[in-house]
Each structure stands twice: as structure tokens, then as C-alpha cells.
Amino acid sequence: MPDSGGINAALALIQMKKLYLIGMGPGGSEYLTMQAIQTLKQVDVFFMLEKEGRGKAELLTQRQDILTHYLGASGYRVVMAASPPRAKTADYQNDVQVWHDQKRALFADLIRDELADGQTGAFLLWGDPSLYDQTVSLVADLAAHSAGQMDFEIIPGITSVQVLTAKHKIPLNRVGESITITTGRHAETCDPATLDNAVVMLDYNASFQRFTGQEMDIYWGGYLGCPDEMLVAGSLDEVLDDLLRAKSQARDEKGWLMDIYLLRRRQRDNSAFE
């Protein structure tokens, strides 16, 4: 566990600084909102975290391309830092807690060391900062312990959920029916009968395989909003093998894959939704 005294000492030195958490959409520069673009122009320092593994350079390049597209190549600083890796043991909750503690400590150090008094910093976050991204919670905790000397603001972004349904030309929910947004971890363990209309994110293990034979359709997207975007749709039973091959090939070629999908059980009686 990180030294809480060290974090508090770092926070004590943070004075009159502001941080923006900017939703940059799923990838392409055209998915930034006008509010996000205007906010970019107010930032002195952009913080970018480098993840481990093959493909990390491409993830950073996408962020750099956004800055160059809207700001040019000067007038701001970019600070890189290694993102703490998350341990993967049998105790998932503890692994996540330790990981979050490490990231919080890293954020405190970056703000203390790289952001001068009166300056504004920012993180560019995939999609929308509020959707399965704990950066908001970690930064909020830092601000709460800064004795009023640090402030932050969230700039909402286009989510991969919105882009997924737009690309497949479908509504997110059907008339009279709710929509569930969940994780691959949940889809991997839940009773398949409990999901009728669900968006699944962060599914590293292709948990949709558990839903074959359930009269399910799938709408899948990989690298949404990027030049190498991939889309697959149809009866899950019929497209399963093609989808597994596409996921495997993408990871082999690029070293990383960001994907999302909607699972939708076919309606037996459409009259109830008319």
C-alpha cells in the first residue's frame, strides 16, 4: 500500500491549481464536443499515462493527434508518466483498491511537481469520464483533501455506447424496455437469462460466448471512431466464430483491442411494444 503520509505531504504543496477531465470520445478527433475543444485551449499541461505492453505507443499517438489537430504543436506541455499496472490475483477487490491507491498517489505527484501555481492541467479520457473510469473518483478525493487549493471540472464526452448504436443504426433501447450497461466481469458470471438488452464493456474474455442458444443478437464494435474500426452484427449463434477470429486477429496485429457490444434477446411477442 502507498504511504498515506507521502500523499498528504504532496497535497500540502498543491496551491491554486485546476484540473480538467476531458472526455475525448472513442478515438477520432471529430468526436470531441465544442466544449471539449474550447477547454483544450485553456490547458497548460496535459498529463498522459503510458500503459505497459505492445500497442501503448498507438494509444498515446491518438491523444497527441487530437492536441496537434486542435492546438498545433506548441503553447502547452505534455507530461508522460508510467501508469501503475493492476495486479491480477484471486482477490480482485483488493487488487483494484491497491491499483487505485497507486494511481491516486501518482496523480498527486504529477500535480505537485509538474503543475505550477495558477496553471491548469488536464487528462484526456476515452469516451466520457463518468462511464467506467475511476479517474473522476481519484481526482475528487485529491481535491477534497487539498484544503480548497485544488479544483477540477469534468467535460463530458461522446461515449462508445453512443457510437456503437449509431454505427449499427439501432436505438439503444426498445420501446417499453430498459437497458443495462455492465462489464465483462459481470457477463462472465451472471445467469444468462437475466440479461435481455445489455451493453457490455471491458470484456477481455469474450464472455458473450456464454449467451449462445439464448436467442440473442449481438452488435459488436472494435476501435470505434478510429480508422481501423471493426463492426460485427447478427445472430450470436451464427456470427460467434467470425467474431472470435476478428478479436484474436486484432489483438495479434495491434497488441490491444478496445471493444464494446450490445446483446439483445429477440422479442417473442412484438405486440407488447407497439
PAMARBA-800398 format. One record per residue (C-alpha): x negated, y, z negated; residue in one letter; residue number from 1. Coordinates in Angstrom, 2 decimals, decimal comma, padded with zeros to 5 digits. Layout:
! residues N
<rec x="X" y="Y" z="Z" residu="A" num="NUM"/>
...
//
This chain:
! residues 274
<rec x="000,00" y="000,00" z="000,00" residu="M" num="1"/>
<rec x="-001,32" y="003,53" z="000,72" residu="P" num="2"/>
<rec x="-002,40" y="005,76" z="-002,15" residu="D" num="3"/>
<rec x="000,60" y="007,94" z="-003,05" residu="S" num="4"/>
<rec x="-001,73" y="010,39" z="-004,77" residu="G" num="5"/>
<rec x="-003,60" y="010,88" z="-001,50" residu="G" num="6"/>
<rec x="-000,35" y="011,59" z="000,34" residu="I" num="7"/>
<rec x="000,72" y="014,11" z="-002,30" residu="N" num="8"/>
<rec x="-002,68" y="015,82" z="-002,11" residu="A" num="9"/>
<rec x="-002,32" y="016,12" z="001,66" residu="A" num="10"/>
<rec x="001,19" y="017,51" z="001,31" residu="L" num="11"/>
<rec x="000,00" y="020,10" z="-001,18" residu="A" num="12"/>
<rec x="-002,10" y="021,67" z="001,56" residu="L" num="13"/>
<rec x="000,73" y="021,90" z="004,09" residu="I" num="14"/>
<rec x="001,91" y="025,52" z="004,30" residu="Q" num="15"/>
<rec x="004,33" y="027,26" z="006,65" residu="M" num="16"/>
<rec x="004,33" y="024,65" z="009,37" residu="K" num="17"/>
<rec x="007,12" y="023,39" z="011,62" residu="K" num="18"/>
<rec x="007,53" y="020,07" z="013,37" residu="L" num="19"/>
<rec x="009,85" y="019,22" z="016,27" residu="Y" num="20"/>
<rec x="011,01" y="015,67" z="017,01" residu="L" num="21"/>
<rec x="011,87" y="015,90" z="020,69" residu="I" num="22"/>
<rec x="013,94" y="013,26" z="022,43" residu="G" num="23"/>
<rec x="012,29" y="012,84" z="025,81" residu="M" num="24"/>
<rec x="014,74" y="010,37" z="027,31" residu="G" num="25"/>
<rec x="013,87" y="006,88" z="028,51" residu="P" num="26"/>
<rec x="010,86" y="007,82" z="030,62" residu="G" num="27"/>
<rec x="011,13" y="010,12" z="033,62" residu="G" num="28"/>
<rec x="010,66" y="013,87" z="033,26" residu="S" num="29"/>
<rec x="014,09" y="014,55" z="034,78" residu="E" num="30"/>
<rec x="015,79" y="013,08" z="031,69" residu="Y" num="31"/>
<rec x="014,73" y="015,89" z="029,35" residu="L" num="32"/>
<rec x="017,52" y="018,26" z="028,37" residu="T" num="33"/>
<rec x="017,22" y="022,02" z="028,86" residu="M" num="34"/>
<rec x="016,95" y="022,38" z="025,08" residu="Q" num="35"/>
<rec x="014,02" y="019,95" z="025,04" residu="A" num="36"/>
<rec x="012,24" y="021,81" z="027,85" residu="I" num="37"/>
<rec x="012,62" y="025,14" z="026,07" residu="Q" num="38"/>
<rec x="011,34" y="023,59" z="022,84" residu="T" num="39"/>
<rec x="008,23" y="022,24" z="024,58" residu="L" num="40"/>
<rec x="007,25" y="025,83" z="025,36" residu="K" num="41"/>
<rec x="007,20" y="026,71" z="021,64" residu="Q" num="42"/>
<rec x="004,82" y="023,94" z="020,57" residu="V" num="43"/>
<rec x="001,15" y="024,49" z="019,73" residu="D" num="44"/>
<rec x="000,14" y="020,87" z="019,09" residu="V" num="45"/>
<rec x="001,62" y="017,65" z="020,45" residu="F" num="46"/>
<rec x="000,92" y="014,51" z="018,43" residu="F" num="47"/>
<rec x="000,70" y="011,24" z="020,35" residu="M" num="48"/>
<rec x="000,29" y="007,83" z="018,73" residu="L" num="49"/>
<rec x="-001,64" y="005,13" z="020,55" residu="E" num="50"/>
<rec x="-000,33" y="001,61" z="020,14" residu="K" num="51"/>
<rec x="-002,51" y="-001,47" z="020,27" residu="E" num="52"/>
<rec x="-002,62" y="-003,76" z="023,26" residu="G" num="53"/>
<rec x="-002,62" y="-003,68" z="027,03" residu="R" num="54"/>
<rec x="-000,38" y="-001,08" z="028,61" residu="G" num="55"/>
<rec x="-000,86" y="001,63" z="025,96" residu="K" num="56"/>
<rec x="-002,53" y="003,97" z="028,47" residu="A" num="57"/>
<rec x="000,58" y="003,98" z="030,66" residu="E" num="58"/>
<rec x="002,80" y="004,88" z="027,70" residu="L" num="59"/>
<rec x="000,57" y="007,85" z="026,89" residu="L" num="60"/>
<rec x="000,39" y="008,88" z="030,54" residu="T" num="61"/>
<rec x="004,17" y="009,20" z="030,70" residu="Q" num="62"/>
<rec x="004,10" y="011,68" z="027,83" residu="R" num="63"/>
<rec x="001,18" y="013,58" z="029,36" residu="Q" num="64"/>
<rec x="003,00" y="013,75" z="032,69" residu="D" num="65"/>
<rec x="006,01" y="015,36" z="031,00" residu="I" num="66"/>
<rec x="003,81" y="018,03" z="029,43" residu="L" num="67"/>
<rec x="002,00" y="018,72" z="032,69" residu="T" num="68"/>
<rec x="005,27" y="018,87" z="034,62" residu="H" num="69"/>
<rec x="006,84" y="021,49" z="032,36" residu="Y" num="70"/>
<rec x="003,87" y="023,26" z="030,75" residu="L" num="71"/>
<rec x="000,93" y="022,83" z="033,07" residu="G" num="72"/>
<rec x="-002,43" y="021,72" z="031,74" residu="A" num="73"/>
<rec x="-003,21" y="024,44" z="029,20" residu="S" num="74"/>
<rec x="-001,76" y="026,54" z="026,40" residu="G" num="75"/>
<rec x="-001,33" y="023,67" z="023,94" residu="Y" num="76"/>
<rec x="-003,33" y="020,91" z="022,29" residu="R" num="77"/>
<rec x="-002,76" y="017,16" z="022,36" residu="V" num="78"/>
<rec x="-003,92" y="015,17" z="019,34" residu="V" num="79"/>
<rec x="-004,19" y="011,39" z="019,67" residu="M" num="80"/>
<rec x="-004,08" y="009,00" z="016,72" residu="A" num="81"/>
<rec x="-004,01" y="005,23" z="016,43" residu="A" num="82"/>
<rec x="-000,57" y="004,01" z="015,44" residu="S" num="83"/>
<rec x="-000,70" y="001,58" z="012,49" residu="P" num="84"/>
<rec x="000,21" y="-001,94" z="013,62" residu="P" num="85"/>
<rec x="003,05" y="-003,71" z="011,85" residu="R" num="86"/>
<rec x="002,14" y="-006,99" z="010,17" residu="A" num="87"/>
<rec x="004,33" y="-009,94" z="011,15" residu="K" num="88"/>
<rec x="004,70" y="-012,23" z="008,19" residu="T" num="89"/>
<rec x="007,68" y="-014,13" z="006,81" residu="A" num="90"/>
<rec x="008,56" y="-011,11" z="004,66" residu="D" num="91"/>
<rec x="009,95" y="-008,78" z="007,33" residu="Y" num="92"/>
<rec x="011,33" y="-006,17" z="004,92" residu="Q" num="93"/>
<rec x="008,00" y="-005,78" z="003,13" residu="N" num="94"/>
<rec x="006,12" y="-005,64" z="006,44" residu="D" num="95"/>
<rec x="008,34" y="-002,77" z="007,61" residu="V" num="96"/>
<rec x="008,01" y="-000,93" z="004,30" residu="Q" num="97"/>
<rec x="004,21" y="-001,11" z="004,37" residu="V" num="98"/>
<rec x="004,17" y="-000,05" z="008,01" residu="W" num="99"/>
<rec x="006,38" y="002,95" z="007,31" residu="H" num="100"/>
<rec x="004,23" y="003,96" z="004,33" residu="D" num="101"/>
<rec x="001,15" y="003,87" z="006,57" residu="Q" num="102"/>
<rec x="002,83" y="005,95" z="009,27" residu="K" num="103"/>
<rec x="004,07" y="008,50" z="006,73" residu="R" num="104"/>
<rec x="000,54" y="008,88" z="005,40" residu="A" num="105"/>
<rec x="-000,79" y="009,27" z="008,95" residu="L" num="106"/>
<rec x="001,77" y="011,99" z="009,71" residu="F" num="107"/>
<rec x="000,78" y="013,85" z="006,54" residu="A" num="108"/>
<rec x="-002,88" y="013,75" z="007,54" residu="D" num="109"/>
<rec x="-002,15" y="014,96" z="011,07" residu="L" num="110"/>
<rec x="-000,05" y="017,86" z="009,87" residu="I" num="111"/>
<rec x="-002,65" y="018,83" z="007,27" residu="R" num="112"/>
<rec x="-005,71" y="018,51" z="009,48" residu="D" num="113"/>
<rec x="-004,50" y="019,42" z="012,97" residu="E" num="114"/>
<rec x="-001,74" y="021,98" z="012,47" residu="L" num="115"/>
<rec x="-002,78" y="025,42" z="011,26" residu="A" num="116"/>
<rec x="-000,58" y="027,56" z="009,04" residu="D" num="117"/>
<rec x="002,16" y="029,15" z="011,14" residu="G" num="118"/>
<rec x="001,75" y="026,68" z="014,01" residu="Q" num="119"/>
<rec x="004,34" y="024,34" z="015,47" residu="T" num="120"/>
<rec x="003,77" y="020,66" z="016,17" residu="G" num="121"/>
<rec x="005,84" y="018,03" z="017,94" residu="A" num="122"/>
<rec x="006,28" y="014,34" z="018,58" residu="F" num="123"/>
<rec x="007,78" y="013,26" z="021,91" residu="L" num="124"/>
<rec x="010,04" y="010,32" z="021,08" residu="L" num="125"/>
<rec x="011,58" y="007,83" z="023,50" residu="W" num="126"/>
<rec x="015,29" y="008,28" z="024,10" residu="G" num="127"/>
<rec x="016,96" y="010,03" z="021,19" residu="D" num="128"/>
<rec x="015,13" y="010,37" z="017,84" residu="P" num="129"/>
<rec x="018,21" y="009,20" z="015,90" residu="S" num="130"/>
<rec x="018,55" y="005,81" z="017,59" residu="L" num="131"/>
<rec x="016,34" y="003,09" z="016,07" residu="Y" num="132"/>
<rec x="013,39" y="005,39" z="015,45" residu="D" num="133"/>
<rec x="012,36" y="005,87" z="011,83" residu="Q" num="134"/>
<rec x="010,14" y="008,86" z="012,61" residu="T" num="135"/>
<rec x="013,07" y="011,04" z="011,51" residu="V" num="136"/>
<rec x="013,24" y="009,43" z="008,07" residu="S" num="137"/>
<rec x="009,47" y="009,58" z="007,56" residu="L" num="138"/>
<rec x="009,20" y="013,24" z="008,56" residu="V" num="139"/>
<rec x="012,26" y="014,12" z="006,48" residu="A" num="140"/>
<rec x="010,54" y="012,58" z="003,46" residu="D" num="141"/>
<rec x="007,40" y="014,65" z="004,09" residu="L" num="142"/>
<rec x="009,47" y="017,82" z="004,41" residu="A" num="143"/>
<rec x="011,34" y="017,04" z="001,19" residu="A" num="144"/>
<rec x="008,03" y="016,79" z="-000,70" residu="H" num="145"/>
<rec x="006,44" y="019,88" z="000,85" residu="S" num="146"/>
<rec x="007,90" y="022,37" z="-001,64" residu="A" num="147"/>
<rec x="009,54" y="024,26" z="001,21" residu="G" num="148"/>
<rec x="006,27" y="024,77" z="003,11" residu="Q" num="149"/>
<rec x="007,18" y="022,44" z="005,98" residu="M" num="150"/>
<rec x="010,29" y="022,37" z="008,14" residu="D" num="151"/>
<rec x="011,36" y="020,14" z="011,02" residu="F" num="152"/>
<rec x="014,01" y="020,10" z="013,71" residu="E" num="153"/>
<rec x="015,44" y="017,30" z="015,83" residu="I" num="154"/>
<rec x="016,01" y="017,89" z="019,55" residu="I" num="155"/>
<rec x="018,41" y="015,20" z="020,78" residu="P" num="156"/>
<rec x="017,63" y="013,31" z="023,94" residu="G" num="157"/>
<rec x="019,25" y="011,12" z="026,59" residu="I" num="158"/>
<rec x="019,36" y="007,55" z="025,27" residu="T" num="159"/>
<rec x="018,54" y="004,35" z="027,12" residu="S" num="160"/>
<rec x="022,12" y="003,30" z="026,32" residu="V" num="161"/>
<rec x="023,47" y="006,14" z="028,46" residu="Q" num="162"/>
<rec x="021,07" y="005,44" z="031,29" residu="V" num="163"/>
<rec x="021,80" y="001,70" z="031,21" residu="L" num="164"/>
<rec x="025,54" y="002,17" z="031,69" residu="T" num="165"/>
<rec x="025,02" y="004,91" z="034,28" residu="A" num="166"/>
<rec x="022,72" y="002,71" z="036,36" residu="K" num="167"/>
<rec x="025,14" y="-000,21" z="036,25" residu="H" num="168"/>
<rec x="028,10" y="002,12" z="036,89" residu="K" num="169"/>
<rec x="030,14" y="000,88" z="033,94" residu="I" num="170"/>
<rec x="031,71" y="002,57" z="030,91" residu="P" num="171"/>
<rec x="030,08" y="001,90" z="027,56" residu="L" num="172"/>
<rec x="033,30" y="000,60" z="026,05" residu="N" num="173"/>
<rec x="036,53" y="-000,77" z="027,44" residu="R" num="174"/>
<rec x="039,93" y="000,73" z="026,61" residu="V" num="175"/>
<rec x="041,02" y="-000,13" z="023,07" residu="G" num="176"/>
<rec x="037,76" y="-001,91" z="022,28" residu="E" num="177"/>
<rec x="034,89" y="-000,93" z="020,03" residu="S" num="178"/>
<rec x="031,21" y="-001,04" z="020,96" residu="I" num="179"/>
<rec x="028,41" y="-002,45" z="018,82" residu="T" num="180"/>
<rec x="024,83" y="-001,22" z="019,06" residu="I" num="181"/>
<rec x="022,46" y="-003,67" z="017,43" residu="T" num="182"/>
<rec x="018,98" y="-005,18" z="017,55" residu="T" num="183"/>
<rec x="017,46" y="-008,31" z="018,97" residu="G" num="184"/>
<rec x="016,75" y="-009,47" z="015,42" residu="R" num="185"/>
<rec x="020,49" y="-009,43" z="014,69" residu="H" num="186"/>
<rec x="021,40" y="-011,03" z="018,04" residu="A" num="187"/>
<rec x="018,90" y="-013,80" z="017,27" residu="E" num="188"/>
<rec x="020,67" y="-014,85" z="014,08" residu="T" num="189"/>
<rec x="024,33" y="-013,81" z="014,25" residu="C" num="190"/>
<rec x="027,26" y="-016,02" z="015,18" residu="D" num="191"/>
<rec x="027,66" y="-015,53" z="018,97" residu="P" num="192"/>
<rec x="031,43" y="-015,47" z="018,51" residu="A" num="193"/>
<rec x="031,17" y="-012,21" z="016,54" residu="T" num="194"/>
<rec x="029,88" y="-010,14" z="019,48" residu="L" num="195"/>
<rec x="032,28" y="-009,18" z="022,25" residu="D" num="196"/>
<rec x="030,89" y="-005,90" z="023,54" residu="N" num="197"/>
<rec x="027,39" y="-005,11" z="022,29" residu="A" num="198"/>
<rec x="024,34" y="-003,13" z="023,34" residu="V" num="199"/>
<rec x="021,20" y="-004,93" z="022,19" residu="V" num="200"/>
<rec x="017,91" y="-003,08" z="021,74" residu="M" num="201"/>
<rec x="014,43" y="-004,14" z="020,63" residu="L" num="202"/>
<rec x="014,94" y="-007,74" z="021,72" residu="D" num="203"/>
<rec x="011,44" y="-009,19" z="022,04" residu="Y" num="204"/>
<rec x="012,59" y="-012,82" z="022,08" residu="N" num="205"/>
<rec x="015,28" y="-012,74" z="024,80" residu="A" num="206"/>
<rec x="017,99" y="-013,52" z="022,23" residu="S" num="207"/>
<rec x="020,66" y="-013,26" z="024,93" residu="F" num="208"/>
<rec x="019,87" y="-016,93" z="025,65" residu="Q" num="209"/>
<rec x="021,97" y="-017,81" z="022,60" residu="R" num="210"/>
<rec x="025,07" y="-016,44" z="024,29" residu="F" num="211"/>
<rec x="025,28" y="-018,79" z="027,27" residu="T" num="212"/>
<rec x="028,52" y="-020,74" z="027,54" residu="G" num="213"/>
<rec x="030,34" y="-017,83" z="025,88" residu="Q" num="214"/>
<rec x="031,96" y="-016,29" z="028,98" residu="E" num="215"/>
<rec x="029,55" y="-013,38" z="028,74" residu="M" num="216"/>
<rec x="028,44" y="-010,91" z="031,37" residu="D" num="217"/>
<rec x="025,10" y="-009,15" z="030,92" residu="I" num="218"/>
<rec x="023,96" y="-005,74" z="032,14" residu="Y" num="219"/>
<rec x="020,19" y="-005,55" z="031,66" residu="W" num="220"/>
<rec x="017,68" y="-002,81" z="032,36" residu="G" num="221"/>
<rec x="013,92" y="-002,62" z="032,02" residu="G" num="222"/>
<rec x="011,73" y="000,51" z="032,25" residu="Y" num="223"/>
<rec x="014,88" y="002,61" z="032,60" residu="L" num="224"/>
<rec x="014,24" y="006,04" z="034,06" residu="G" num="225"/>
<rec x="010,78" y="005,06" z="035,31" residu="C" num="226"/>
<rec x="009,59" y="004,45" z="038,89" residu="P" num="227"/>
<rec x="009,39" y="000,69" z="038,25" residu="D" num="228"/>
<rec x="012,91" y="000,43" z="036,81" residu="E" num="229"/>
<rec x="014,46" y="-003,07" z="036,90" residu="M" num="230"/>
<rec x="018,17" y="-003,96" z="036,79" residu="L" num="231"/>
<rec x="019,95" y="-007,31" z="036,49" residu="V" num="232"/>
<rec x="023,71" y="-007,83" z="036,11" residu="A" num="233"/>
<rec x="026,18" y="-010,69" z="036,31" residu="G" num="234"/>
<rec x="027,43" y="-013,74" z="034,50" residu="S" num="235"/>
<rec x="024,85" y="-014,56" z="031,83" residu="L" num="236"/>
<rec x="025,02" y="-018,25" z="032,66" residu="D" num="237"/>
<rec x="024,28" y="-017,55" z="036,32" residu="E" num="238"/>
<rec x="021,54" y="-014,90" z="036,02" residu="V" num="239"/>
<rec x="019,73" y="-016,27" z="032,95" residu="L" num="240"/>
<rec x="016,84" y="-017,95" z="034,79" residu="D" num="241"/>
<rec x="016,26" y="-014,95" z="037,07" residu="D" num="242"/>
<rec x="016,33" y="-012,60" z="034,09" residu="L" num="243"/>
<rec x="013,82" y="-014,65" z="032,09" residu="L" num="244"/>
<rec x="011,49" y="-014,72" z="035,09" residu="R" num="245"/>
<rec x="011,80" y="-010,97" z="035,57" residu="A" num="246"/>
<rec x="010,97" y="-010,28" z="031,91" residu="K" num="247"/>
<rec x="008,00" y="-012,64" z="031,94" residu="S" num="248"/>
<rec x="006,61" y="-011,22" z="035,18" residu="Q" num="249"/>
<rec x="006,99" y="-007,63" z="033,95" residu="A" num="250"/>
<rec x="005,08" y="-008,34" z="030,73" residu="R" num="251"/>
<rec x="002,36" y="-010,22" z="032,61" residu="D" num="252"/>
<rec x="001,85" y="-007,39" z="035,09" residu="E" num="253"/>
<rec x="002,07" y="-004,37" z="032,78" residu="K" num="254"/>
<rec x="001,34" y="-005,70" z="029,30" residu="G" num="255"/>
<rec x="004,52" y="-004,11" z="027,88" residu="W" num="256"/>
<rec x="008,24" y="-004,03" z="028,51" residu="L" num="257"/>
<rec x="010,93" y="-001,68" z="027,24" residu="M" num="258"/>
<rec x="014,31" y="-003,18" z="027,98" residu="D" num="259"/>
<rec x="017,89" y="-003,00" z="026,79" residu="I" num="260"/>
<rec x="021,08" y="-004,81" z="027,70" residu="Y" num="261"/>
<rec x="024,82" y="-004,89" z="027,19" residu="L" num="262"/>
<rec x="026,56" y="-008,19" z="026,51" residu="L" num="263"/>
<rec x="030,26" y="-008,16" z="027,34" residu="R" num="264"/>
<rec x="032,67" y="-011,03" z="026,83" residu="R" num="265"/>
<rec x="035,13" y="-011,42" z="029,67" residu="R" num="266"/>
<rec x="038,67" y="-010,48" z="028,75" residu="Q" num="267"/>
<rec x="041,19" y="-013,30" z="028,86" residu="R" num="268"/>
<rec x="044,24" y="-011,01" z="028,86" residu="D" num="269"/>
<rec x="043,71" y="-007,65" z="030,51" residu="N" num="270"/>
<rec x="047,28" y="-006,54" z="029,82" residu="S" num="271"/>
<rec x="046,32" y="-005,69" z="026,24" residu="A" num="272"/>
<rec x="044,02" y="-002,97" z="027,55" residu="F" num="273"/>
<rec x="046,28" y="-001,44" z="030,18" residu="E" num="274"/>
//
